[in-house]
Amino acid sequence: MAFEETAPELAQNVRSLGFDVEKLVAGGKLFIDHVQIEPSEIEETGDYDLEGLFLRLGSAIDTVGAKRVAIDTLETLFASFANERILRAELRRLFRWLKDRGVTAVITAERGDRTLTRHGLEEYVSDCVILLDHRISEQVATRRLRIVKYRGSSHGTNEYPFLIDDRGIEVLPITSARLDYEASRDRISTGVPSLDEMLGGEGIYRGSTVLVSGTAGTGKTSLAAQMVDAACRRGERCVYFAFEESSRQIIRNMRSIGIDLGAPMRKGLLRFDALRPTLMGLEAHLTNIYRAVRDFGPTLVVVDPISNLASSGGSALAEGMLARLIDFFKTRQITLLLTCLTRAGETIEGTEVAVSSVIDTWVLLRDIESSGERNRAIYVLKSRGMKHSNQIREFLLTDDGIRLRELYVGPEGFLTGSARLAQQAREETEEKTRREAISGRKRAMIRRKEDLEAELAAKRRAFEAETEELRRSIEEAERRADVLASDRDDMALERGSAVRRPGRVRPRARRLKVARRGVES
């Protein structure tokens, strides 16, 4: 029952919300009764009631067998009749009459200055009161809903943002009531093997939340694109929410480092959703993300960057929105990658939107200035549930994607860029000089050994020659002694002065053993 809009006007107005009123009416599902009240045609005299309104409602309910009745809006009755006492009594009777008919009634009313409704009656006789509010904060409009009371039920008392768009009305939860979502043990690659090694050798947990922060130009978007490319190569679906660049610009820029995001888009594995954060409020962004995820069914979602969301409602609102977003993805076991810009002058290990405490893995990118140049570096600030490296590594954007160089420490500390190359060249030169010196010493040692061996061989030959000569001399002397002894015996026999004893044999020459090194003769 409408007091302000006719049936055609109502059908036209709600068509933008995705409701086909004409189809519902034609199918006998809906009955619209427009009640037009003109104060100029009404003359109040004595007591009266709203029995005629009851009759019209009863007829409409019976026509379609209605279970729900909507009355929009009661303010028309109060504005048309001056006797509020009668109207209050009749409204109480109306509410009771609707209950007796067993229908659920939704009645709209305008808000008063100090009461929920202008005349302060409806909220007392109603079973449930829902307060709608439309406020503007920092030039951003936000609709909010609050359940003031709900008899016989435990209900939330917070304000809940809600949206009205082409899909109707959608209420957004503030956050999850309980932290009871699953925790996957599966690990997935980041697309950078060296970074996987820094993260325990297996990458990140599926369904976790990853934050990549750093100053401008450190490669946050490039790292996000590398992770998207790796997921699409595994055959998984991804959604990329971009708040700074268009999808075509991101695809073009990533080709410069060997990443082609156009291919997975054509295969239906990648969806871009690029828009300015100031285009709508945070609740609208949140709803947009929810719907894209439900419609596309991704396993990886990128939000690049979250720092821009603060411009759509302030840091406090952005923090609440991101908390709801993280809860939404964790309950669905969807991996979420957030990038965040660290502005100049801010703490490097901090974010403009304070969500670092609810992040599972935090990868920090930074610039290192040395030798008149700036180079990128990367390290893992935290990663829950896994061993991770505490080293700082050089972060390179090459024609074949992202590459990390091993930690290089010189005399002056951690070196990158040309300073690293110069130090490597110096160390290589020093190493070459050391190798040449060692090689020279080895050659000299070999030559000395050869000389000593030659000298030893010559002395050995001389010793052998002397030994041989001495042996011959001794043998010659022994032969002569034997001959002399034999001659003496012979002479003695001839002279008769010596008697040869029986059995005596002429002595043989003794052999003399002459020892020399390694030789016995």
One Martini backbone bead per residue (centre of mass of N, CA, C, O) as a GRO file, in nm:
protein
  521
    1MET     BB    1   0.092   0.040   0.027
    2ALA     BB    2   0.063   0.358  -0.130
    3PHE     BB    3   0.089   0.726  -0.067
    4GLU     BB    4   0.309   0.849  -0.302
    5GLU     BB    5   0.293   0.615  -0.520
    6THR     BB    6   0.236   0.480  -0.801
    7ALA     BB    7   0.253   0.195  -0.972
    8PRO     BB    8   0.426   0.300  -1.215
    9GLU     BB    9   0.634   0.453  -1.043
   10LEU     BB   10   0.731   0.215  -0.876
   11ALA     BB   11   0.824   0.036  -1.112
   12GLN     BB   12   1.035   0.236  -1.221
   13ASN     BB   13   1.213   0.280  -0.962
   14VAL     BB   14   1.279  -0.043  -0.908
   15ARG     BB   15   1.422  -0.123  -1.172
   16SER     BB   16   1.715  -0.023  -1.084
   17LEU     BB   17   1.720  -0.281  -0.866
   18GLY     BB   18   1.600  -0.548  -1.029
   19PHE     BB   19   1.282  -0.507  -1.030
   20ASP     BB   20   0.985  -0.685  -1.150
   21VAL     BB   21   0.675  -0.578  -1.097
   22GLU     BB   22   0.495  -0.655  -1.338
   23LYS     BB   23   0.552  -0.962  -1.314
   24LEU     BB   24   0.438  -0.996  -1.026
   25VAL     BB   25   0.154  -0.897  -1.090
   26ALA     BB   26   0.091  -1.094  -1.326
   27GLY     BB   27   0.155  -1.354  -1.125
   28GLY     BB   28   0.016  -1.296  -0.834
   29LYS     BB   29   0.248  -1.178  -0.614
   30LEU     BB   30   0.137  -0.874  -0.650
   31PHE     BB   31  -0.011  -0.585  -0.477
   32ILE     BB   32  -0.107  -0.253  -0.573
   33ASP     BB   33  -0.202   0.023  -0.352
   34HIS     BB   34  -0.317   0.344  -0.414
   35VAL     BB   35  -0.333   0.610  -0.173
   36GLN     BB   36  -0.513   0.907  -0.196
   37ILE     BB   37  -0.447   1.208  -0.002
   38GLU     BB   38  -0.644   1.506   0.040
   39PRO     BB   39  -0.672   1.760   0.261
   40SER     BB   40  -0.883   1.937   0.094
   41GLU     BB   41  -1.104   1.679   0.103
   42ILE     BB   42  -1.101   1.706   0.418
   43GLU     BB   43  -1.344   1.665   0.695
   44GLU     BB   44  -1.333   1.709   1.038
   45THR     BB   45  -1.582   1.529   1.241
   46GLY     BB   46  -1.543   1.405   1.509
   47ASP     BB   47  -1.545   1.078   1.514
   48TYR     BB   48  -1.310   0.832   1.380
   49ASP     BB   49  -1.187   0.591   1.135
   50LEU     BB   50  -0.985   0.314   0.949
   51GLU     BB   51  -1.177   0.100   0.809
   52GLY     BB   52  -1.118   0.145   0.507
   53LEU     BB   53  -0.822   0.052   0.520
   54PHE     BB   54  -0.880  -0.235   0.615
   55LEU     BB   55  -1.046  -0.324   0.370
   56ARG     BB   56  -0.825  -0.283   0.155
   57LEU     BB   57  -0.617  -0.473   0.279
   58GLY     BB   58  -0.790  -0.729   0.287
   59SER     BB   59  -0.838  -0.747  -0.018
   60ALA     BB   60  -0.538  -0.765  -0.105
   61ILE     BB   61  -0.464  -1.018   0.054
   62ASP     BB   62  -0.679  -1.206  -0.078
   63THR     BB   63  -0.595  -1.184  -0.377
   64VAL     BB   64  -0.271  -1.305  -0.322
   65GLY     BB   65  -0.200  -1.429  -0.050
   66ALA     BB   66  -0.054  -1.266   0.159
   67LYS     BB   67   0.246  -1.239   0.388
   68ARG     BB   68   0.308  -0.940   0.300
   69VAL     BB   69   0.321  -0.594   0.420
   70ALA     BB   70   0.336  -0.263   0.271
   71ILE     BB   71   0.376   0.068   0.423
   72ASP     BB   72   0.392   0.379   0.220
   73THR     BB   73   0.351   0.619   0.443
   74LEU     BB   74   0.240   0.731   0.760
   75GLU     BB   75   0.278   1.045   0.727
   76THR     BB   76   0.030   1.100   0.555
   77LEU     BB   77  -0.179   1.068   0.777
   78PHE     BB   78  -0.067   1.286   0.976
   79ALA     BB   79  -0.083   1.520   0.758
   80SER     BB   80  -0.411   1.489   0.703
   81PHE     BB   81  -0.454   1.465   1.016
   82ALA     BB   82  -0.517   1.629   1.328
   83ASN     BB   83  -0.607   1.377   1.503
   84GLU     BB   84  -0.380   1.198   1.688
   85ARG     BB   85  -0.546   1.024   1.877
   86ILE     BB   86  -0.692   0.858   1.663
   87LEU     BB   87  -0.441   0.760   1.507
   88ARG     BB   88  -0.304   0.604   1.736
   89ALA     BB   89  -0.537   0.408   1.786
   90GLU     BB   90  -0.551   0.299   1.492
   91LEU     BB   91  -0.260   0.192   1.477
   92ARG     BB   92  -0.287  -0.019   1.694
   93ARG     BB   93  -0.514  -0.167   1.548
   94LEU     BB   94  -0.355  -0.230   1.292
   95PHE     BB   95  -0.130  -0.405   1.414
   96ARG     BB   96  -0.324  -0.615   1.533
   97TRP     BB   97  -0.467  -0.692   1.272
   98LEU     BB   98  -0.211  -0.802   1.124
   99LYS     BB   99  -0.150  -1.023   1.327
  100ASP     BB  100  -0.424  -1.171   1.302
  101ARG     BB  101  -0.364  -1.233   0.988
  102GLY     BB  102  -0.053  -1.339   0.960
  103VAL     BB  103   0.131  -1.090   0.884
  104THR     BB  104   0.396  -0.918   0.751
  105ALA     BB  105   0.498  -0.590   0.847
  106VAL     BB  106   0.607  -0.302   0.652
  107ILE     BB  107   0.690   0.016   0.795
  108THR     BB  108   0.718   0.347   0.710
  109ALA     BB  109   0.918   0.625   0.849
  110GLU     BB  110   0.998   0.919   0.971
  111ARG     BB  111   1.231   1.101   1.125
  112GLY     BB  112   1.291   1.255   1.415
  113ASP     BB  113   1.446   1.466   1.631
  114ARG     BB  114   1.403   1.271   1.922
  115THR     BB  115   1.292   1.043   1.743
  116LEU     BB  116   1.252   0.785   1.531
  117THR     BB  117   0.982   0.924   1.490
  118ARG     BB  118   0.788   1.190   1.449
  119HIS     BB  119   0.556   1.068   1.674
  120GLY     BB  120   0.659   0.828   1.871
  121LEU     BB  121   0.500   0.528   1.818
  122GLU     BB  122   0.595   0.289   1.635
  123GLU     BB  123   0.841   0.180   1.814
  124TYR     BB  124   0.645   0.064   2.046
  125VAL     BB  125   0.448  -0.133   1.859
  126SER     BB  126   0.689  -0.270   1.752
  127ASP     BB  127   0.900  -0.550   1.707
  128CYS     BB  128   1.071  -0.400   1.478
  129VAL     BB  129   1.360  -0.174   1.450
  130ILE     BB  130   1.485   0.011   1.165
  131LEU     BB  131   1.766   0.219   1.114
  132LEU     BB  132   1.822   0.477   0.884
  133ASP     BB  133   2.130   0.615   0.734
  134HIS     BB  134   2.263   0.934   0.587
  135ARG     BB  135   2.604   1.009   0.543
  136ILE     BB  136   2.879   1.254   0.554
  137SER     BB  137   3.235   1.181   0.493
  138GLU     BB  138   3.460   1.337   0.328
  139GLN     BB  139   3.258   1.348   0.070
  140VAL     BB  140   3.125   1.067   0.169
  141ALA     BB  141   2.864   0.854   0.116
  142THR     BB  142   2.667   0.672   0.376
  143ARG     BB  143   2.493   0.384   0.443
  144ARG     BB  144   2.301   0.292   0.741
  145LEU     BB  145   2.234   0.021   0.978
  146ARG     BB  146   1.999  -0.032   1.262
  147ILE     BB  147   1.902  -0.235   1.531
  148VAL     BB  148   1.707  -0.137   1.787
  149LYS     BB  149   1.481  -0.373   1.774
  150TYR     BB  150   1.403  -0.734   1.871
  151ARG     BB  151   1.176  -0.934   1.953
  152GLY     BB  152   1.286  -1.246   2.061
  153SER     BB  153   1.594  -1.149   1.988
  154SER     BB  154   1.924  -1.180   1.894
  155HIS     BB  155   2.111  -0.885   1.811
  156GLY     BB  156   2.262  -0.653   1.643
  157THR     BB  157   2.396  -0.312   1.741
  158ASN     BB  158   2.529  -0.220   1.504
  159GLU     BB  159   2.650  -0.059   1.236
  160TYR     BB  160   2.546  -0.110   0.892
  161PRO     BB  161   2.637  -0.119   0.589
  162PHE     BB  162   2.468  -0.012   0.281
  163LEU     BB  163   2.336  -0.095  -0.045
  164ILE     BB  164   2.218   0.064  -0.356
  165ASP     BB  165   2.149  -0.116  -0.654
  166ASP     BB  166   2.106  -0.329  -0.931
  167ARG     BB  167   2.076  -0.571  -0.686
  168GLY     BB  168   1.982  -0.390  -0.459
  169ILE     BB  169   2.020  -0.487  -0.126
  170GLU     BB  170   2.324  -0.459   0.079
  171VAL     BB  171   2.463  -0.601   0.364
  172LEU     BB  172   2.743  -0.527   0.568
  173PRO     BB  173   2.965  -0.660   0.755
  174ILE     BB  174   3.190  -0.577   0.986
  175THR     BB  175   3.259  -0.875   1.103
  176SER     BB  176   3.353  -1.145   1.234
  177ALA     BB  177   3.242  -1.316   1.509
  178ARG     BB  178   3.448  -1.556   1.443
  179LEU     BB  179   3.769  -1.735   1.469
  180ASP     BB  180   3.688  -2.029   1.256
  181TYR     BB  181   3.878  -2.074   1.036
  182GLU     BB  182   4.066  -2.224   0.821
  183ALA     BB  183   4.404  -2.390   0.795
  184SER     BB  184   4.619  -2.429   0.560
  185ARG     BB  185   4.900  -2.648   0.439
  186ASP     BB  186   4.930  -2.533   0.178
  187ARG     BB  187   5.165  -2.453  -0.079
  188ILE     BB  188   5.270  -2.162  -0.268
  189SER     BB  189   5.398  -1.994  -0.520
  190THR     BB  190   5.535  -1.670  -0.611
  191GLY     BB  191   5.734  -1.702  -0.882
  192VAL     BB  192   5.999  -1.680  -0.689
  193PRO     BB  193   6.237  -1.890  -0.597
  194SER     BB  194   6.401  -1.712  -0.395
  195LEU     BB  195   6.151  -1.639  -0.220
  196ASP     BB  196   6.074  -1.925  -0.143
  197GLU     BB  197   6.334  -1.975   0.016
  198MET     BB  198   6.276  -1.748   0.226
  199LEU     BB  199   5.989  -1.925   0.270
  200GLY     BB  200   6.105  -2.226   0.343
  201GLY     BB  201   6.098  -2.337   0.018
  202GLU     BB  202   5.745  -2.315  -0.048
  203GLY     BB  203   5.621  -2.054   0.033
  204ILE     BB  204   5.293  -1.993   0.073
  205TYR     BB  205   4.992  -2.000   0.210
  206ARG     BB  206   4.691  -2.102   0.156
  207GLY     BB  207   4.474  -1.837   0.247
  208SER     BB  208   4.653  -1.608   0.289
  209THR     BB  209   4.802  -1.295   0.395
  210VAL     BB  210   4.968  -1.055   0.185
  211LEU     BB  211   5.227  -0.808   0.232
  212VAL     BB  212   5.337  -0.534   0.014
  213SER     BB  213   5.587  -0.303   0.091
  214GLY     BB  214   5.672   0.041  -0.014
  215THR     BB  215   5.805   0.252  -0.199
  216ALA     BB  216   5.833   0.416  -0.472
  217GLY     BB  217   5.957   0.190  -0.718
  218THR     BB  218   6.016  -0.112  -0.581
  219GLY     BB  219   5.794  -0.349  -0.702
  220LYS     BB  220   5.499  -0.428  -0.616
  221THR     BB  221   5.344  -0.483  -0.882
  222SER     BB  222   5.546  -0.687  -0.995
  223LEU     BB  223   5.509  -0.901  -0.771
  224ALA     BB  224   5.208  -0.938  -0.814
  225ALA     BB  225   5.229  -1.028  -1.113
  226GLN     BB  226   5.403  -1.279  -1.058
  227MET     BB  227   5.189  -1.426  -0.885
  228VAL     BB  228   4.968  -1.432  -1.099
  229ASP     BB  229   5.125  -1.585  -1.316
  230ALA     BB  230   5.171  -1.842  -1.145
  231ALA     BB  231   4.872  -1.911  -1.098
  232CYS     BB  232   4.788  -1.931  -1.401
  233ARG     BB  233   4.993  -2.162  -1.466
  234ARG     BB  234   4.822  -2.355  -1.263
  235GLY     BB  235   4.503  -2.282  -1.341
  236GLU     BB  236   4.423  -2.030  -1.187
  237ARG     BB  237   4.225  -1.786  -1.049
  238CYS     BB  238   4.214  -1.419  -1.092
  239VAL     BB  239   4.198  -1.101  -0.909
  240TYR     BB  240   4.247  -0.749  -1.007
  241PHE     BB  241   4.274  -0.465  -0.797
  242ALA     BB  242   4.289  -0.136  -0.932
  243PHE     BB  243   4.380   0.216  -0.807
  244GLU     BB  244   4.603   0.343  -1.043
  245GLU     BB  245   4.562   0.146  -1.292
  246SER     BB  246   4.512   0.018  -1.577
  247SER     BB  247   4.503  -0.276  -1.735
  248ARG     BB  248   4.670  -0.193  -1.987
  249GLN     BB  249   4.907  -0.070  -1.832
  250ILE     BB  250   4.991  -0.319  -1.675
  251ILE     BB  251   5.041  -0.505  -1.917
  252ARG     BB  252   5.256  -0.329  -2.049
  253ASN     BB  253   5.460  -0.307  -1.810
  254MET     BB  254   5.504  -0.622  -1.767
  255ARG     BB  255   5.646  -0.681  -2.040
  256SER     BB  256   5.929  -0.552  -1.954
  257ILE     BB  257   5.959  -0.831  -1.749
  258GLY     BB  258   5.817  -1.094  -1.894
  259ILE     BB  259   5.497  -1.035  -1.839
  260ASP     BB  260   5.189  -1.194  -1.955
  261LEU     BB  261   4.854  -1.093  -1.880
  262GLY     BB  262   4.688  -1.139  -2.147
  263ALA     BB  263   4.667  -1.445  -2.168
  264PRO     BB  264   4.485  -1.511  -1.912
  265MET     BB  265   4.255  -1.329  -2.005
  266ARG     BB  266   4.183  -1.491  -2.266
  267LYS     BB  267   4.137  -1.764  -2.084
  268GLY     BB  268   3.978  -1.676  -1.807
  269LEU     BB  269   4.193  -1.636  -1.541
  270LEU     BB  270   4.172  -1.312  -1.565
  271ARG     BB  271   4.067  -1.024  -1.363
  272PHE     BB  272   3.991  -0.685  -1.401
  273ASP     BB  273   3.954  -0.404  -1.149
  274ALA     BB  274   3.945  -0.066  -1.247
  275LEU     BB  275   3.952   0.209  -1.006
  276ARG     BB  276   3.879   0.471  -0.831
  277PRO     BB  277   3.854   0.525  -0.490
  278THR     BB  278   3.667   0.800  -0.522
  279LEU     BB  279   3.407   0.693  -0.668
  280MET     BB  280   3.355   0.548  -0.385
  281GLY     BB  281   3.292   0.393  -0.118
  282LEU     BB  282   3.396   0.143   0.083
  283GLU     BB  283   3.139  -0.030   0.065
  284ALA     BB  284   3.136  -0.043  -0.242
  285HIS     BB  285   3.407  -0.181  -0.271
  286LEU     BB  286   3.340  -0.428  -0.103
  287THR     BB  287   3.103  -0.525  -0.277
  288ASN     BB  288   3.261  -0.550  -0.539
  289ILE     BB  289   3.450  -0.770  -0.435
  290TYR     BB  290   3.247  -0.980  -0.351
  291ARG     BB  291   3.112  -1.018  -0.632
  292ALA     BB  292   3.363  -1.093  -0.797
  293VAL     BB  293   3.428  -1.347  -0.634
  294ARG     BB  294   3.156  -1.495  -0.667
  295ASP     BB  295   3.156  -1.491  -0.985
  296PHE     BB  296   3.468  -1.602  -1.047
  297GLY     BB  297   3.637  -1.786  -0.849
  298PRO     BB  298   3.905  -1.738  -0.694
  299THR     BB  299   4.246  -1.800  -0.542
  300LEU     BB  300   4.343  -1.501  -0.623
  301VAL     BB  301   4.392  -1.171  -0.469
  302VAL     BB  302   4.436  -0.828  -0.572
  303VAL     BB  303   4.533  -0.524  -0.390
  304ASP     BB  304   4.615  -0.214  -0.578
  305PRO     BB  305   4.628  -0.019  -0.328
  306ILE     BB  306   4.538   0.029   0.011
  307SER     BB  307   4.624   0.330   0.061
  308ASN     BB  308   4.392   0.461  -0.123
  309LEU     BB  309   4.138   0.403   0.063
  310ALA     BB  310   4.168   0.647   0.262
  311SER     BB  311   4.037   0.858   0.049
  312SER     BB  312   3.728   0.720   0.103
  313GLY     BB  313   3.727   0.755   0.461
  314GLY     BB  314   3.978   0.695   0.599
  315SER     BB  315   4.167   0.507   0.809
  316ALA     BB  316   3.955   0.385   0.998
  317LEU     BB  317   3.763   0.275   0.775
  318ALA     BB  318   3.980   0.114   0.621
  319GLU     BB  319   4.043  -0.085   0.847
  320GLY     BB  320   3.760  -0.207   0.868
  321MET     BB  321   3.739  -0.299   0.575
  322LEU     BB  322   3.995  -0.488   0.578
  323ALA     BB  323   3.900  -0.676   0.799
  324ARG     BB  324   3.657  -0.783   0.637
  325LEU     BB  325   3.818  -0.878   0.392
  326ILE     BB  326   3.999  -1.085   0.532
  327ASP     BB  327   3.769  -1.258   0.645
  328PHE     BB  328   3.640  -1.332   0.377
  329PHE     BB  329   3.892  -1.490   0.261
  330LYS     BB  330   3.948  -1.690   0.491
  331THR     BB  331   3.669  -1.840   0.480
  332ARG     BB  332   3.751  -1.917   0.156
  333GLN     BB  333   4.054  -1.979   0.096
  334ILE     BB  334   4.183  -1.701  -0.011
  335THR     BB  335   4.434  -1.548  -0.155
  336LEU     BB  336   4.585  -1.241  -0.028
  337LEU     BB  337   4.709  -0.943  -0.197
  338LEU     BB  338   4.880  -0.664  -0.058
  339THR     BB  339   4.943  -0.329  -0.128
  340CYS     BB  340   5.178  -0.071   0.005
  341LEU     BB  341   5.241   0.263   0.054
  342THR     BB  342   5.540   0.425   0.144
  343ARG     BB  343   5.602   0.721   0.255
  344ALA     BB  344   5.783   0.982   0.283
  345GLY     BB  345   5.898   0.974   0.627
  346GLU     BB  346   5.814   0.704   0.694
  347THR     BB  347   5.795   0.412   0.826
  348ILE     BB  348   5.892   0.129   0.682
  349GLU     BB  349   5.770  -0.056   0.927
  350GLY     BB  350   5.486   0.055   0.789
  351THR     BB  351   5.138   0.171   0.769
  352GLU     BB  352   4.875   0.368   0.695
  353VAL     BB  353   4.720   0.099   0.718
  354ALA     BB  354   4.654  -0.078   1.012
  355VAL     BB  355   4.724  -0.436   0.920
  356SER     BB  356   4.983  -0.595   1.016
  357SER     BB  357   4.857  -0.778   1.252
  358VAL     BB  358   4.669  -0.953   1.022
  359ILE     BB  359   4.920  -1.057   0.887
  360ASP     BB  360   5.105  -1.330   0.770
  361THR     BB  361   5.275  -1.187   0.529
  362TRP     BB  362   5.575  -0.972   0.517
  363VAL     BB  363   5.691  -0.778   0.247
  364LEU     BB  364   5.985  -0.579   0.200
  365LEU     BB  365   6.054  -0.282   0.020
  366ARG     BB  366   6.365  -0.115  -0.080
  367ASP     BB  367   6.596   0.149  -0.079
  368ILE     BB  368   6.949   0.172  -0.173
  369GLU     BB  369   7.204   0.404  -0.102
  370SER     BB  370   7.496   0.395  -0.324
  371SER     BB  371   7.732   0.527  -0.517
  372GLY     BB  372   7.508   0.723  -0.656
  373GLU     BB  373   7.272   0.501  -0.605
  374ARG     BB  374   6.970   0.306  -0.658
  375ASN     BB  375   6.851   0.010  -0.489
  376ARG     BB  376   6.694  -0.288  -0.455
  377ALA     BB  377   6.522  -0.446  -0.174
  378ILE     BB  378   6.462  -0.757   0.019
  379TYR     BB  379   6.236  -0.867   0.290
  380VAL     BB  380   6.124  -1.062   0.566
  381LEU     BB  381   5.942  -0.963   0.837
  382LYS     BB  382   5.701  -1.185   0.816
  383SER     BB  383   5.596  -1.548   0.882
  384ARG     BB  384   5.358  -1.747   0.958
  385GLY     BB  385   5.432  -2.091   1.019
  386MET     BB  386   5.747  -2.031   0.932
  387LYS     BB  387   6.044  -2.043   0.797
  388HIS     BB  388   6.263  -1.751   0.762
  389SER     BB  389   6.439  -1.516   0.632
  390ASN     BB  390   6.682  -1.244   0.747
  391GLN     BB  391   6.761  -1.144   0.475
  392ILE     BB  392   6.907  -0.928   0.242
  393ARG     BB  393   6.805  -0.868  -0.096
  394GLU     BB  394   6.842  -0.826  -0.417
  395PHE     BB  395   6.618  -0.647  -0.644
  396LEU     BB  396   6.531  -0.760  -0.972
  397LEU     BB  397   6.446  -0.626  -1.299
  398THR     BB  398   6.397  -0.822  -1.570
  399ASP     BB  399   6.330  -0.974  -1.878
  400ASP     BB  400   6.256  -1.250  -1.680
  401GLY     BB  401   6.187  -1.095  -1.430
  402ILE     BB  402   6.234  -1.182  -1.110
  403ARG     BB  403   6.541  -1.127  -0.919
  404LEU     BB  404   6.759  -1.268  -0.673
  405ARG     BB  405   7.028  -1.184  -0.484
  406GLU     BB  406   7.264  -1.268  -0.307
  407LEU     BB  407   7.421  -1.208  -0.038
  408TYR     BB  408   7.647  -0.915  -0.023
  409VAL     BB  409   7.951  -0.881   0.161
  410GLY     BB  410   8.155  -0.628   0.240
  411PRO     BB  411   8.360  -0.413   0.407
  412GLU     BB  412   8.087  -0.204   0.397
  413GLY     BB  413   7.876  -0.426   0.354
  414PHE     BB  414   7.591  -0.402   0.191
  415LEU     BB  415   7.579  -0.466  -0.161
  416THR     BB  416   7.498  -0.280  -0.464
  417GLY     BB  417   7.533  -0.274  -0.778
  418SER     BB  418   7.820  -0.113  -0.863
  419ALA     BB  419   7.951  -0.175  -0.591
  420ARG     BB  420   7.935  -0.476  -0.625
  421LEU     BB  421   8.094  -0.499  -0.893
  422ALA     BB  422   8.355  -0.362  -0.792
  423GLN     BB  423   8.410  -0.559  -0.559
  424GLN     BB  424   8.418  -0.811  -0.732
  425ALA     BB  425   8.656  -0.720  -0.909
  426ARG     BB  426   8.859  -0.691  -0.680
  427GLU     BB  427   8.837  -0.982  -0.573
  428GLU     BB  428   8.913  -1.119  -0.839
  429THR     BB  429   9.195  -0.993  -0.861
  430GLU     BB  430   9.301  -1.097  -0.590
  431GLU     BB  431   9.252  -1.395  -0.653
  432LYS     BB  432   9.436  -1.409  -0.901
  433THR     BB  433   9.696  -1.329  -0.756
  434ARG     BB  434   9.695  -1.562  -0.556
  435ARG     BB  435   9.697  -1.791  -0.763
  436GLU     BB  436   9.966  -1.710  -0.899
  437ALA     BB  437  10.143  -1.731  -0.647
  438ILE     BB  438  10.084  -2.027  -0.589
  439SER     BB  439  10.179  -2.134  -0.860
  440GLY     BB  440  10.475  -2.036  -0.833
  441ARG     BB  441  10.541  -2.197  -0.578
  442LYS     BB  442  10.490  -2.473  -0.700
  443ARG     BB  443  10.704  -2.458  -0.922
  444ALA     BB  444  10.949  -2.415  -0.734
  445MET     BB  445  10.913  -2.679  -0.577
  446ILE     BB  446  10.949  -2.866  -0.817
  447ARG     BB  447  11.231  -2.774  -0.898
  448ARG     BB  448  11.370  -2.839  -0.625
  449LYS     BB  449  11.303  -3.137  -0.629
  450GLU     BB  450  11.450  -3.205  -0.891
  451ASP     BB  451  11.729  -3.115  -0.795
  452LEU     BB  452  11.748  -3.303  -0.553
  453GLU     BB  453  11.711  -3.567  -0.710
  454ALA     BB  454  11.957  -3.528  -0.893
  455GLU     BB  455  12.169  -3.505  -0.669
  456LEU     BB  456  12.106  -3.780  -0.537
  457ALA     BB  457  12.165  -3.952  -0.788
  458ALA     BB  458  12.461  -3.872  -0.814
  459LYS     BB  459  12.554  -3.967  -0.534
  460ARG     BB  460  12.465  -4.256  -0.570
  461ARG     BB  461  12.654  -4.321  -0.808
  462ALA     BB  462  12.917  -4.254  -0.660
  463PHE     BB  463  12.883  -4.458  -0.431
  464GLU     BB  464  12.867  -4.709  -0.607
  465ALA     BB  465  13.144  -4.678  -0.734
  466GLU     BB  466  13.310  -4.684  -0.471
  467THR     BB  467  13.205  -4.956  -0.373
  468GLU     BB  468  13.310  -5.125  -0.611
  469GLU     BB  469  13.609  -5.052  -0.578
  470LEU     BB  470  13.635  -5.160  -0.287
  471ARG     BB  471  13.559  -5.451  -0.344
  472ARG     BB  472  13.791  -5.512  -0.538
  473SER     BB  473  14.017  -5.450  -0.344
  474ILE     BB  474  13.946  -5.661  -0.133
  475GLU     BB  475  13.963  -5.909  -0.315
  476GLU     BB  476  14.254  -5.868  -0.397
  477ALA     BB  477  14.370  -5.885  -0.112
  478GLU     BB  478  14.268  -6.171  -0.046
  479ARG     BB  479  14.418  -6.318  -0.273
  480ARG     BB  480  14.697  -6.241  -0.185
  481ALA     BB  481  14.686  -6.368   0.095
  482ASP     BB  482  14.642  -6.656  -0.001
  483VAL     BB  483  14.892  -6.681  -0.171
  484LEU     BB  484  15.094  -6.632   0.056
  485ALA     BB  485  15.007  -6.864   0.237
  486SER     BB  486  15.063  -7.086   0.028
  487ASP     BB  487  15.356  -7.022  -0.015
  488ARG     BB  488  15.447  -7.077   0.277
  489ASP     BB  489  15.368  -7.369   0.285
  490ASP     BB  490  15.540  -7.465   0.052
  491MET     BB  491  15.811  -7.374   0.172
  492ALA     BB  492  15.795  -7.544   0.427
  493LEU     BB  493  15.797  -7.818   0.293
  494GLU     BB  494  16.061  -7.789   0.141
  495ARG     BB  495  16.227  -7.737   0.418
  496GLY     BB  496  16.089  -7.911   0.658
  497SER     BB  497  15.947  -7.711   0.880
  498ALA     BB  498  15.670  -7.830   0.784
  499VAL     BB  499  15.374  -8.002   0.890
  500ARG     BB  500  15.125  -8.172   0.747
  501ARG     BB  501  14.814  -8.221   0.828
  502PRO     BB  502  14.577  -8.423   0.838
  503GLY     BB  503  14.300  -8.290   0.654
  504ARG     BB  504  14.415  -8.043   0.551
  505VAL     BB  505  14.300  -7.751   0.413
  506ARG     BB  506  14.307  -7.518   0.199
  507PRO     BB  507  14.245  -7.206   0.227
  508ARG     BB  508  13.994  -6.994   0.169
  509ALA     BB  509  13.865  -6.730   0.054
  510ARG     BB  510  13.735  -6.463   0.201
  511ARG     BB  511  13.445  -6.295   0.253
  512LEU     BB  512  13.350  -5.961   0.213
  513LYS     BB  513  13.134  -5.750   0.367
  514VAL     BB  514  12.979  -5.477   0.202
  515ALA     BB  515  12.825  -5.191   0.304
  516ARG     BB  516  12.546  -5.034   0.158
  517ARG     BB  517  12.303  -4.854   0.028
  518GLY     BB  518  12.099  -5.117  -0.066
  519VAL     BB  519  12.385  -5.296  -0.066
  520GLU     BB  520  12.515  -5.637  -0.113
  521SER     BB  521  12.865  -5.795  -0.154
   0.00000   0.00000   0.00000
